Amino acid sequence: ASVSEPAQKCCTENIQPFLTSILEELMGPVSSGFAEVRLLFDKEVNEIIQDFQKTNDMTRLKENVDQLMTLPFNSVKMEPCYLKANLLQELLQDLKSRFKVYHIDFVIQRTQNFMQELMENAVYTFEQLFSPSHQADTAKVATTIEKVKLRVLK
């Protein structure tokens, strides 16, 4: 009871006024990282479509879709997404001194984990909605892939 009122006053005066601006600052790198995940997924699926349109090879299409499923675990391709989250390092340093925010590396790592999880969900959903083995009409495959991609990106 004796600590509650001073603690509330401290939070109200010294922390709460800054929360909105802090959140907006932190969301910049986080949002750009998630946008990068979206762009990477879009680019990879577009490459699958282009390859299929050139070859019309259903076996190769299946291999490409299988390869897409490994995308979340491909550190080289995911690196641009992760680099966006590294921008949090600078922003969190300022918060560390002002608000005693610790474990900056943990925040960045969790953000990168969420990016990987988002990509895992995207490729899994893509695989569930599009199964090359169920495609009888090869003329419609590229259109179907595009529709599935757009659905996943929604």
C-alpha positions as CSV (number, residue, x, y, z in Angstrom):
1,A,0.0,0.0,0.0
2,S,2.8,2.4,0.8
3,V,4.6,1.7,-2.5
4,S,1.6,1.6,-4.8
5,E,0.9,5.3,-5.0
6,P,4.5,6.4,-5.6
7,A,5.0,3.7,-8.1
8,Q,1.8,4.7,-10.0
9,K,2.9,8.3,-9.9
10,C,6.4,7.4,-11.2
11,C,4.9,5.4,-14.1
12,T,2.3,8.0,-14.9
13,E,4.9,10.8,-15.0
14,N,8.1,9.1,-16.2
15,I,7.1,6.2,-18.4
16,Q,3.5,6.4,-19.8
17,P,4.0,9.7,-21.7
18,F,6.8,8.0,-23.7
19,L,5.2,4.6,-24.4
20,T,3.5,5.6,-27.7
21,S,6.6,7.2,-29.2
22,I,8.7,4.2,-28.0
23,L,6.4,1.7,-29.6
24,E,6.3,3.7,-32.9
25,E,10.1,3.8,-33.0
26,L,10.4,0.1,-32.3
27,M,7.7,-0.9,-34.8
28,G,9.7,0.7,-37.7
29,P,12.4,-2.0,-37.8
30,V,9.9,-4.8,-36.8
31,S,7.5,-3.8,-39.6
32,S,10.2,-3.5,-42.2
33,G,11.5,-7.0,-41.2
34,F,8.0,-8.5,-41.6
35,A,7.6,-6.6,-44.9
36,E,10.9,-8.2,-46.0
37,V,9.6,-11.6,-45.2
38,R,6.5,-10.9,-47.3
39,L,8.7,-9.8,-50.2
40,L,10.9,-12.8,-50.0
41,F,8.0,-15.2,-50.1
42,D,6.5,-13.3,-53.0
43,K,9.8,-13.4,-54.9
44,E,10.3,-17.1,-54.3
45,V,6.8,-18.1,-55.4
46,N,7.2,-15.9,-58.5
47,E,10.4,-17.8,-59.4
48,I,8.4,-21.1,-59.1
49,I,5.7,-19.7,-61.4
50,Q,8.3,-18.5,-64.0
51,D,10.2,-21.8,-63.9
52,F,7.0,-23.7,-64.4
53,Q,5.9,-21.5,-67.3
54,K,9.3,-22.2,-69.0
55,T,9.4,-26.0,-68.4
56,N,5.8,-27.2,-67.8
57,D,7.5,-29.9,-65.8
58,M,5.3,-31.2,-62.9
59,T,8.2,-33.1,-61.3
60,R,10.4,-30.0,-61.3
61,L,7.4,-28.0,-59.9
62,K,7.1,-30.5,-57.0
63,E,10.8,-30.1,-56.3
64,N,10.5,-26.3,-56.4
65,V,7.6,-26.4,-53.9
66,D,9.5,-28.8,-51.7
67,Q,12.5,-26.4,-51.8
68,L,10.1,-23.5,-50.9
69,M,9.2,-25.4,-47.7
70,T,12.9,-25.1,-46.6
71,L,12.9,-21.3,-47.0
72,P,12.3,-20.5,-43.3
73,F,15.5,-22.5,-42.5
74,N,17.6,-21.0,-45.2
75,S,19.7,-18.5,-43.3
76,V,21.2,-16.9,-46.4
77,K,17.8,-16.1,-47.9
78,M,16.3,-15.0,-44.6
79,E,19.3,-12.8,-43.7
80,P,17.9,-9.6,-45.2
81,C,14.8,-10.0,-43.0
82,Y,16.9,-10.6,-39.9
83,L,19.1,-7.6,-40.7
84,K,16.0,-5.3,-40.4
85,A,15.5,-6.5,-36.8
86,N,19.2,-5.7,-36.1
87,L,18.2,-2.0,-36.4
88,L,16.5,-2.5,-33.0
89,Q,20.0,-2.6,-31.4
90,E,20.5,1.1,-31.7
91,L,16.9,2.0,-30.7
92,L,17.0,-0.3,-27.7
93,Q,20.4,1.2,-26.5
94,D,18.7,4.5,-25.9
95,L,15.9,2.7,-24.0
96,K,18.4,0.8,-22.0
97,S,19.9,4.0,-20.6
98,R,16.6,5.8,-20.1
99,F,14.3,3.0,-18.8
100,K,16.8,0.3,-17.7
101,V,15.7,-2.1,-20.6
102,Y,17.9,-5.1,-20.5
103,H,18.3,-8.2,-22.6
104,I,18.4,-6.3,-25.9
105,D,19.7,-9.3,-27.7
106,F,16.8,-11.3,-26.5
107,V,14.3,-8.8,-28.0
108,I,16.1,-8.9,-31.3
109,Q,16.3,-12.7,-31.3
110,R,12.6,-13.1,-30.5
111,T,11.8,-10.7,-33.3
112,Q,13.9,-12.8,-35.7
113,N,12.2,-15.9,-34.4
114,F,8.8,-14.4,-35.2
115,M,10.0,-13.6,-38.7
116,Q,11.0,-17.2,-39.2
117,E,7.7,-18.4,-37.8
118,L,5.8,-16.1,-40.1
119,M,7.7,-17.6,-43.1
120,E,7.1,-21.1,-41.8
121,N,3.4,-20.4,-41.6
122,A,3.4,-18.8,-45.1
123,V,5.1,-21.8,-46.8
124,Y,3.0,-24.3,-44.8
125,T,-0.2,-22.6,-45.8
126,F,1.0,-22.4,-49.4
127,E,1.7,-26.1,-49.4
128,Q,-1.7,-26.9,-47.9
129,L,-3.6,-24.8,-50.5
130,F,-1.5,-25.9,-53.5
131,S,-0.6,-29.5,-54.0
132,P,1.1,-30.1,-57.4
133,S,0.1,-33.7,-57.3
134,H,-3.6,-32.7,-57.4
135,Q,-3.1,-30.5,-60.5
136,A,-4.5,-32.3,-63.5
137,D,-4.6,-29.4,-66.0
138,T,-1.0,-28.1,-66.4
139,A,-2.4,-25.1,-68.4
140,K,-4.0,-23.7,-65.2
141,V,-1.1,-24.5,-62.8
142,A,0.6,-21.1,-63.0
143,T,-2.7,-19.3,-62.4
144,T,-3.5,-21.5,-59.5
145,I,-0.1,-20.9,-57.9
146,E,-0.6,-17.1,-58.3
147,K,-4.0,-17.3,-56.7
148,V,-2.7,-19.4,-53.8
149,K,0.2,-17.0,-53.3
150,L,-2.2,-14.0,-53.2
151,R,-4.3,-15.9,-50.7
152,V,-1.3,-16.6,-48.5
153,L,-0.2,-13.0,-48.7
154,K,-3.6,-11.8,-47.5
